[in-house]
Amino acid sequence: MKKKVLCLVMTAMLTGSLISGCGKKATTDTKDGTATPKETVIKIAWWGNQTRTDKTLKAISMFEAANPGVTFEPEYYSWADYWTKMAAETAGDSAPDIMQQDYSYINQYDSKGLLADLQPYATSGKLNLADVDDSLISGGIINKKLIALNLGSNAMCTIYDPELIKKAGLPEPTNDWTWDDYMNTVLTVKEKLNIFGDGSITFANSGGFTDYLRQHGQKMFSDDQKSLAYTDDKYFTDFFGMEMKLFKAGALPGAAQRLEIKTPEQELIVTGKSAMCESNSNQLIALQAAAKKTLKLVGLPNDPKQTANGQFIKPSMFFSVSKKSENLDMAVKFLDYFTNNVDVNKELLAERGVPISSKVREALKPDLDETGKIVFDYVDSIGKVATAIDPPNPTAFPQIQEIIVSLEQQMLFGKMSVEEAAKAFRSQSNALLAK
């Protein structure tokens, strides 16, 4: 890692509690005067689909083979179940040594010193970041502490089924398509094929609204994270107004149907009930594996009057290490292995995003399948037009995301107008952020 990364500063507020229930430290027993090493057990947790789990378990087994006496206790869950489980384990002093982290949640796990500072390991070279650009590390730095290591880079995207788009008589979208193009595509698919044009994740997830705000020179949260930053509710009504128009036309699924989707295998684009969905670029790998057919990706739609491109390159996810881990050195050694070992990355094949090590990226290119090449090329193309990522979300973000989902459901069920939802979102979010 280049020296200037040591000076990067990102301030943030996080909630959490200290944990102590990490993996078992290696000790020795004396038997007949001979010291016998005991096993080092490292607890590790992540969220993800079966593809991610299989690849991660393979990486763990390779590390164990290279480090006799080290055993991992893996935990893996769906996205929603993961955060519920981590909250329970943290509260119960049984959190993992290594836990997967997300940019939207990281502030919750650091404000009370929950996470270890990895910067001393980076400085010493035990966590080798020599082949990693500063910009790919900065997202995990808070108050000069490297408390989370980026596992890959990605960007939000629209994933689409080119066969269905062609069948509807439409051209495939390109990175310069507009919201009008998007609306026309969704409505035409419904009209021509009688399936949903989109799975509507753009609207159900705060990431879509954040992108829309950024297109108009706005952002979601104020600099002090005590209130919403945008002041005109028109952005909310315009964005979610598009969703309501498409929903009323039958071109988007309703709230109840969306809530049934828990895994990639259940996504409507996988089951052939939708021509598109919005996600992060690394998810193309899992969705295409589940669909067993060719899928492609393109950037989110643009506003012709936008002041900036709303998209940004983000850390797909992180690994963090518990500050209370009794096996901190070994946990960091695994992070180094995960980041820099070419053989293990050939097994992982960028499922968590484009690797941060330039050496690894170059080594992987000859072995990438067509899907991997699409993901790599997409991140490269978005990187050329993307604007800087916003600071990590405030500690109240999970509750704010719940507010968005709740209000969206009320709009879909006809219990609230878009204008009413915009006012409710502002009042509820500002009250929460001001605490």
C-alpha positions as CSV (number, residue, x, y, z in Angstrom):
1,M,0.0,0.0,0.0
2,K,1.3,3.4,-0.9
3,K,2.6,5.5,2.0
4,K,0.0,8.3,1.7
5,V,-2.8,5.9,2.7
6,L,-1.4,6.1,6.2
7,C,-2.5,9.7,6.3
8,L,-6.0,9.2,5.1
9,V,-8.6,10.3,7.6
10,M,-12.3,9.4,7.6
11,T,-14.3,10.3,10.6
12,A,-17.4,8.3,11.6
13,M,-19.7,7.5,14.5
14,L,-20.5,3.8,15.2
15,T,-22.4,1.9,17.8
16,G,-21.6,-1.6,19.1
17,S,-20.2,-3.3,22.1
18,L,-16.9,-4.9,22.9
19,I,-16.8,-8.6,22.3
20,S,-14.6,-11.4,23.8
21,G,-16.0,-14.7,22.6
22,C,-13.6,-15.2,19.7
23,G,-11.8,-18.3,18.5
24,K,-9.6,-20.4,20.8
25,K,-6.0,-19.4,21.2
26,A,-3.2,-21.9,20.5
27,T,-1.8,-23.3,23.8
28,T,0.4,-26.2,24.8
29,D,-0.1,-29.2,27.0
30,T,2.8,-30.9,28.7
31,K,2.7,-34.7,28.4
32,D,5.7,-36.7,29.6
33,G,7.7,-33.5,29.6
34,T,6.9,-32.8,25.9
35,A,5.1,-29.7,24.8
36,T,2.3,-30.5,22.4
37,P,0.7,-27.6,20.4
38,K,-3.0,-27.4,20.6
39,E,-5.1,-26.4,17.7
40,T,-5.8,-22.7,16.8
41,V,-9.4,-22.3,16.1
42,I,-10.6,-19.2,14.2
43,K,-14.2,-18.3,14.0
44,I,-15.2,-16.6,10.7
45,A,-18.6,-15.4,9.4
46,W,-20.0,-14.1,6.2
47,W,-23.2,-13.6,4.3
48,G,-23.8,-14.9,0.7
49,N,-25.2,-17.4,-1.6
50,Q,-24.1,-21.0,-2.1
51,T,-21.5,-20.0,-4.7
52,R,-19.8,-17.7,-2.3
53,T,-19.9,-20.2,0.5
54,D,-18.4,-23.0,-1.6
55,K,-15.6,-20.7,-2.8
56,T,-14.9,-19.4,0.7
57,L,-14.8,-22.9,2.2
58,K,-12.3,-23.9,-0.5
59,A,-10.1,-20.9,0.4
60,I,-10.3,-21.8,4.1
61,S,-9.3,-25.4,3.4
62,M,-6.3,-24.3,1.3
63,F,-5.2,-22.0,4.2
64,E,-5.6,-24.8,6.7
65,A,-3.5,-27.1,4.6
66,A,-0.7,-24.5,4.4
67,N,-0.9,-23.8,8.2
68,P,-1.1,-27.1,10.1
69,G,-2.7,-26.7,13.5
70,V,-5.1,-24.0,12.3
71,T,-8.8,-24.8,12.0
72,F,-11.7,-22.5,11.1
73,E,-15.2,-22.5,12.4
74,P,-17.3,-21.0,9.6
75,E,-20.7,-19.4,9.8
76,Y,-22.6,-18.3,6.8
77,Y,-26.1,-16.8,6.4
78,S,-28.3,-14.9,4.0
79,W,-27.9,-11.1,4.1
80,A,-30.8,-10.4,6.5
81,D,-30.0,-13.3,8.8
82,Y,-26.4,-12.4,8.9
83,W,-26.8,-9.0,10.5
84,T,-29.4,-10.4,13.0
85,K,-27.0,-13.2,14.0
86,M,-24.0,-10.8,14.3
87,A,-25.9,-8.5,16.5
88,A,-26.9,-11.4,18.7
89,E,-23.3,-12.8,18.8
90,T,-21.9,-9.4,19.6
91,A,-24.3,-8.8,22.4
92,G,-23.5,-12.3,23.7
93,D,-19.7,-12.0,23.7
94,S,-19.4,-14.7,21.0
95,A,-18.6,-12.7,17.9
96,P,-16.3,-14.1,15.3
97,D,-12.5,-13.5,15.0
98,I,-13.1,-12.5,11.3
99,M,-16.4,-11.1,10.1
100,Q,-17.5,-9.9,6.8
101,Q,-18.5,-6.2,6.8
102,D,-20.5,-3.9,4.5
103,Y,-19.8,-0.2,3.7
104,S,-23.3,0.7,4.9
105,Y,-23.0,-1.0,8.3
106,I,-19.3,-0.5,9.2
107,N,-19.9,2.5,11.4
108,Q,-22.0,0.4,13.8
109,Y,-19.1,-1.9,14.6
110,D,-16.3,0.5,15.3
111,S,-17.5,3.4,17.4
112,K,-16.7,1.6,20.7
113,G,-13.5,0.0,19.6
114,L,-15.0,-3.3,18.4
115,L,-12.6,-3.8,15.4
116,A,-8.9,-4.2,15.4
117,D,-6.7,-1.6,13.7
118,L,-5.0,-3.4,10.8
119,Q,-2.7,-0.5,10.0
120,P,0.3,-1.7,12.0
121,Y,0.1,-5.0,10.1
122,A,0.0,-3.1,6.8
123,T,2.9,-0.9,7.9
124,S,5.0,-3.9,8.9
125,G,4.2,-5.8,5.7
126,K,2.5,-8.7,7.5
127,L,-0.6,-7.5,5.7
128,N,1.0,-6.9,2.3
129,L,-0.8,-4.1,0.4
130,A,2.2,-3.1,-1.8
131,D,0.2,-4.0,-5.0
132,V,-3.0,-2.2,-3.8
133,D,-3.9,1.3,-4.9
134,D,-4.7,3.8,-2.1
135,S,-8.2,4.4,-3.4
136,L,-9.1,0.7,-2.9
137,I,-8.1,0.9,0.8
138,S,-9.5,4.2,1.9
139,G,-13.1,3.0,2.3
140,G,-11.9,0.9,5.3
141,I,-10.0,3.6,7.0
142,I,-11.7,5.6,9.9
143,N,-9.8,8.1,12.0
144,K,-6.4,6.8,10.5
145,K,-7.3,3.3,11.5
146,L,-7.6,0.5,8.9
147,I,-10.5,-1.3,10.5
148,A,-11.8,-3.1,7.4
149,L,-10.0,-4.7,4.4
150,N,-11.7,-4.3,1.1
151,L,-12.3,-7.8,-0.5
152,G,-13.1,-6.5,-4.0
153,S,-14.4,-3.6,-6.0
154,N,-17.8,-3.4,-7.6
155,A,-20.4,-0.9,-8.7
156,M,-24.2,-0.9,-8.8
157,C,-25.6,-2.1,-12.1
158,T,-28.6,-3.3,-14.0
159,I,-28.4,-7.0,-14.8
160,Y,-30.5,-8.0,-17.8
161,D,-31.4,-11.1,-19.9
162,P,-30.4,-10.2,-23.4
163,E,-32.6,-13.0,-24.9
164,L,-35.7,-11.5,-23.3
165,I,-34.8,-7.9,-24.3
166,K,-34.4,-9.0,-27.9
167,K,-37.6,-11.0,-27.8
168,A,-39.4,-7.9,-26.7
169,G,-38.0,-6.1,-29.8
170,L,-35.8,-3.8,-27.8
171,P,-32.1,-2.8,-28.2
172,E,-29.8,-3.9,-25.4
173,P,-29.2,-1.0,-23.0
174,T,-25.8,0.8,-22.9
175,N,-24.1,2.7,-20.1
176,D,-25.5,6.0,-21.5
177,W,-29.2,5.0,-21.3
178,T,-31.6,7.3,-19.6
179,W,-34.5,6.9,-17.1
180,D,-36.9,7.4,-20.0
181,D,-35.1,4.5,-21.8
182,Y,-35.5,2.4,-18.6
183,M,-39.2,3.2,-18.3
184,N,-39.8,2.3,-21.9
185,T,-37.9,-0.9,-21.6
186,V,-39.8,-2.1,-18.5
187,L,-43.2,-1.2,-19.9
188,T,-42.4,-2.8,-23.3
189,V,-41.3,-6.0,-21.8
190,K,-44.6,-6.2,-19.8
191,E,-46.6,-5.4,-23.0
192,K,-44.8,-7.8,-25.3
193,L,-43.9,-10.7,-23.0
194,N,-46.3,-10.4,-20.2
195,I,-43.6,-10.7,-17.5
196,F,-42.2,-8.1,-15.2
197,G,-39.8,-5.7,-16.9
198,D,-37.7,-5.3,-13.7
199,G,-37.4,-6.9,-10.3
200,S,-37.4,-3.3,-8.9
201,I,-34.4,-3.6,-6.6
202,T,-33.4,-0.1,-7.7
203,F,-36.4,1.3,-5.8
204,A,-36.5,-1.2,-2.9
205,N,-32.9,-0.4,-2.0
206,S,-31.5,2.9,-0.8
207,G,-28.6,2.6,-3.2
208,G,-30.9,3.4,-6.2
209,F,-32.2,6.6,-4.5
210,T,-28.7,7.5,-3.5
211,D,-27.5,7.2,-7.1
212,Y,-30.5,9.4,-8.2
213,L,-29.6,12.0,-5.7
214,R,-25.9,12.0,-6.7
215,Q,-27.0,12.5,-10.4
216,H,-28.5,15.8,-9.3
217,G,-25.6,17.0,-7.2
218,Q,-27.2,15.9,-4.0
219,K,-26.4,13.3,-1.3
220,M,-28.5,11.4,1.2
221,F,-26.9,12.5,4.5
222,S,-25.4,15.8,5.8
223,D,-21.7,16.1,6.6
224,D,-22.3,15.8,10.3
225,Q,-24.8,12.9,9.6
226,K,-27.4,14.5,11.8
227,S,-30.0,15.0,9.1
228,L,-30.8,14.3,5.4
229,A,-28.7,16.4,3.1
230,Y,-31.1,17.1,0.3
231,T,-33.8,19.7,1.0
232,D,-36.2,19.3,-1.9
233,D,-38.6,16.4,-1.6
234,K,-39.0,16.5,-5.4
235,Y,-36.1,14.1,-5.7
236,F,-38.0,11.5,-3.6
237,T,-41.3,12.0,-5.4
238,D,-39.7,11.9,-8.9
239,F,-37.7,8.8,-8.1
240,F,-40.4,6.7,-6.4
241,G,-43.0,8.2,-8.7
242,M,-41.4,6.2,-11.5
243,E,-41.8,3.0,-9.4
244,M,-45.5,3.7,-8.7
245,K,-46.2,4.3,-12.4
246,L,-44.5,1.0,-13.4
247,F,-46.2,-0.9,-10.6
248,K,-49.7,0.3,-11.5
249,A,-49.0,-0.8,-15.1
250,G,-48.2,-4.3,-13.8
251,A,-44.6,-4.0,-14.9
252,L,-43.1,-4.4,-11.5
253,P,-43.8,-7.0,-8.8
254,G,-45.7,-6.1,-5.6
255,A,-44.3,-5.9,-2.1
256,A,-45.5,-9.4,-1.1
257,Q,-43.8,-11.0,-4.1
258,R,-40.6,-9.2,-3.5
259,L,-40.4,-10.2,0.1
260,E,-40.5,-13.9,-1.0
261,I,-37.1,-13.5,-2.7
262,K,-34.4,-14.6,-0.3
263,T,-31.7,-16.2,-2.6
264,P,-30.3,-15.8,-6.1
265,E,-32.2,-18.8,-7.2
266,Q,-35.5,-17.1,-6.3
267,E,-34.7,-13.8,-8.2
268,L,-37.3,-13.1,-10.8
269,I,-34.6,-12.7,-13.5
270,V,-33.4,-16.3,-12.7
271,T,-36.9,-17.8,-12.8
272,G,-37.7,-16.0,-16.1
273,K,-40.4,-13.8,-14.6
274,S,-38.4,-10.6,-15.1
275,A,-36.1,-9.3,-17.8
276,M,-33.9,-7.2,-15.4
277,C,-32.9,-6.6,-11.8
278,E,-30.6,-4.2,-10.1
279,S,-27.7,-5.3,-8.0
280,N,-23.9,-5.0,-7.4
281,S,-21.7,-6.1,-10.3
282,N,-20.2,-9.0,-8.5
283,Q,-23.6,-10.6,-8.2
284,L,-23.7,-11.4,-11.9
285,I,-21.6,-14.5,-11.2
286,A,-24.1,-15.9,-8.7
287,L,-27.2,-14.9,-10.7
288,Q,-25.8,-16.4,-14.0
289,A,-24.9,-19.6,-12.2
290,A,-28.4,-19.9,-10.8
291,A,-30.1,-18.9,-14.1
292,K,-27.9,-21.2,-16.2
293,K,-28.2,-18.8,-19.1
294,T,-26.4,-15.7,-20.4
295,L,-27.0,-12.6,-18.4
296,K,-25.3,-9.2,-19.0
297,L,-25.0,-6.0,-17.1
298,V,-25.1,-2.3,-17.7
299,G,-24.9,0.9,-15.6
300,L,-27.9,2.4,-13.8
301,P,-30.0,4.8,-16.0
302,N,-28.9,8.4,-16.3
303,D,-30.8,11.7,-16.1
304,P,-30.3,13.8,-19.2
305,K,-30.1,16.9,-17.0
306,Q,-27.8,15.3,-14.4
307,T,-24.9,17.4,-13.0
308,A,-22.7,14.3,-12.4
309,N,-22.7,10.6,-13.0
310,G,-24.3,9.1,-9.9
311,Q,-22.3,5.9,-9.9
312,F,-19.2,5.2,-7.8
313,I,-16.8,2.3,-7.3
314,K,-17.3,0.8,-3.9
315,P,-15.8,-1.9,-1.7
316,S,-18.0,-4.9,-2.4
317,M,-17.5,-5.9,1.2
318,F,-14.8,-6.1,3.8
319,F,-13.2,-8.5,6.3
320,S,-12.7,-7.1,9.7
321,V,-11.0,-8.7,12.7
322,S,-12.3,-8.5,16.3
323,K,-10.1,-6.3,18.5
324,K,-10.7,-9.0,21.2
325,S,-9.5,-11.9,19.1
326,E,-7.0,-14.1,20.8
327,N,-5.7,-15.1,17.4
328,L,-5.2,-11.7,15.9
329,D,-1.9,-12.5,14.1
330,M,-3.3,-15.6,12.5
331,A,-6.5,-13.8,11.5
332,V,-4.5,-11.1,9.7
333,K,-2.4,-13.8,8.1
334,F,-5.6,-15.2,6.6
335,L,-6.6,-11.7,5.3
336,D,-3.2,-11.4,3.7
337,Y,-3.6,-14.8,2.1
338,F,-7.1,-14.0,0.9
339,T,-5.8,-10.8,-0.7
340,N,-2.5,-11.8,-2.2
341,N,-2.4,-15.5,-2.9
342,V,-2.9,-16.1,-6.6
343,D,-3.9,-19.7,-6.3
344,V,-6.6,-19.1,-3.8
345,N,-7.9,-16.2,-5.9
346,K,-8.1,-18.5,-8.9
347,E,-10.6,-20.5,-6.7
348,L,-12.4,-17.4,-5.5
349,L,-12.6,-16.0,-9.1
350,A,-13.6,-12.5,-8.1
351,E,-17.0,-13.6,-6.7
352,R,-16.8,-10.8,-4.1
353,G,-15.7,-8.3,-6.7
354,V,-12.7,-7.3,-8.7
355,P,-9.6,-8.1,-6.5
356,I,-7.8,-5.1,-5.0
357,S,-4.3,-6.5,-5.7
358,S,-3.1,-5.5,-9.2
359,K,-0.8,-8.6,-9.2
360,V,-3.8,-10.8,-8.6
361,R,-5.9,-9.1,-11.2
362,E,-3.3,-9.6,-13.9
363,A,-2.9,-13.2,-12.9
364,L,-6.6,-13.9,-13.0
365,K,-7.3,-12.4,-16.4
366,P,-6.2,-15.4,-18.5
367,D,-8.4,-17.7,-16.4
368,L,-11.5,-15.6,-16.4
369,D,-14.6,-17.1,-18.0
370,E,-16.9,-14.9,-20.0
371,T,-18.8,-13.8,-16.9
372,G,-15.7,-12.8,-15.1
373,K,-14.5,-10.8,-18.0
374,I,-17.8,-9.0,-18.2
375,V,-17.6,-8.0,-14.5
376,F,-13.9,-6.9,-14.8
377,D,-14.7,-4.8,-17.9
378,Y,-17.8,-3.3,-16.4
379,V,-16.0,-2.1,-13.3
380,D,-13.2,-0.6,-15.5
381,S,-15.8,1.2,-17.7
382,I,-17.7,2.6,-14.7
383,G,-14.5,3.6,-13.1
384,K,-13.8,6.0,-16.0
385,V,-17.1,8.0,-15.4
386,A,-17.7,7.4,-11.7
387,T,-17.5,10.1,-9.0
388,A,-16.1,9.8,-5.5
389,I,-17.9,7.6,-3.1
390,D,-19.8,9.3,-0.2
391,P,-18.5,8.7,3.4
392,P,-19.7,5.6,5.2
393,N,-23.4,5.8,6.2
394,P,-24.3,6.9,9.7
395,T,-24.9,4.5,12.5
396,A,-28.7,4.9,12.1
397,F,-28.6,3.7,8.5
398,P,-30.1,0.2,9.1
399,Q,-33.2,1.8,10.6
400,I,-33.3,4.4,7.8
401,Q,-33.2,1.5,5.2
402,E,-36.1,-0.1,7.2
403,I,-38.0,3.2,6.9
404,I,-37.5,3.3,3.1
405,V,-38.8,-0.3,2.8
406,S,-41.8,0.3,5.0
407,L,-42.8,3.5,3.2
408,E,-42.3,1.8,-0.2
409,Q,-44.6,-1.0,0.9
410,Q,-47.3,1.4,2.0
411,M,-47.1,3.2,-1.4
412,L,-47.4,-0.2,-3.2
413,F,-50.4,-1.2,-1.1
414,G,-52.0,2.2,-1.8
415,K,-52.0,3.3,1.8
416,M,-49.8,6.4,1.2
417,S,-49.2,8.7,-1.7
418,V,-45.6,9.4,-2.9
419,E,-45.9,12.9,-1.6
420,E,-46.9,11.7,1.8
421,A,-44.1,9.1,1.8
422,A,-41.6,11.8,1.0
423,K,-42.7,13.9,4.0
424,A,-42.7,10.9,6.3
425,F,-39.3,9.8,5.2
426,R,-37.9,13.2,5.9
427,S,-39.5,13.6,9.4
428,Q,-38.7,10.0,10.5
429,S,-35.1,10.0,9.2
430,N,-34.3,13.4,10.6
431,A,-35.7,12.4,14.0
432,L,-33.6,9.3,14.0
433,L,-30.4,11.0,12.8
434,A,-30.7,13.8,15.3
435,K,-30.6,11.4,18.3
